[in-house]
């Protein structure tokens, strides 16, 4: 039973990590990264490391995507201004 | 160095790392189960110090000095961000216009904000008893506050988040950890020694200095993440390229 859960969560991590690499748009990439964080948190919990899972959940699927989205917004805003006002 | 030679250097290095990794993995203990020498010793040490969460005992007691280093890394990183993302002379601050928010999003944020905040505080407070602790709970508390940005707007967030006070809280959390460490030096044997009474196993006050160090880290992390996000939000929402319109109106 545990082996099946481990296998499923490993596959989830592999799939979402591949999707994060394959996504080319940074803002979409941030969302996929959040899903990857969730999958990793599940994997860590299945492997009996709930402390690491909680860290992963808080940092990997909330904080990092948020920082990426804010950076993307800043860069886009600057680009728009240089194209001639907003 | 020609391109060909560089590729050879890269290939040699990569091959070396691969060999070392495989050699290390071969000698790892078997996956899951079986005897675990470090785990058994850590559990025994944690129980002898009345700390129910062994991970917290490792982080804040057995290897408390490592955690001081980790806490300082976050402190330094946030300090660097504050310096790098400050408003420079050729940038100006434009107050953002209030945004329209879908009622469903507003309702979601209103329900989730207190829930997430409470969860974060619970995770910090019970770090010595159950999975979690100052780091995890601190990040949850800090991100929970930002649900107000989603549910209302940036002005509302700025009201409940005077960045100056969180900067002070960040420094106080970092300092409190060192102060507890020095108390161990004065009252016991060594820096960060667990000198306080250990209390009853599996209660909030158990574990000696573990709950104190845990709370210090919780405060430091929560404040640090709020300051970090504040700098990013300022850059993303308020600060624009271009000189200030009126000379001398720089804040």
Interface residues (C-beta under 8 A of the other chain):
Chain A: X2 X50 X51 X53 X54 X55 X57 X58 X59 X62 X63 X66 X67 X70 X71 X73 X74 X77 X78 X81
Chain B: X32 X53 X55 X123 X131 X132 X133 X135 X136 X139 X140 X143 X146 X225 X228 X229 X232 X233 X235 X236 X237 X240 X241 X242
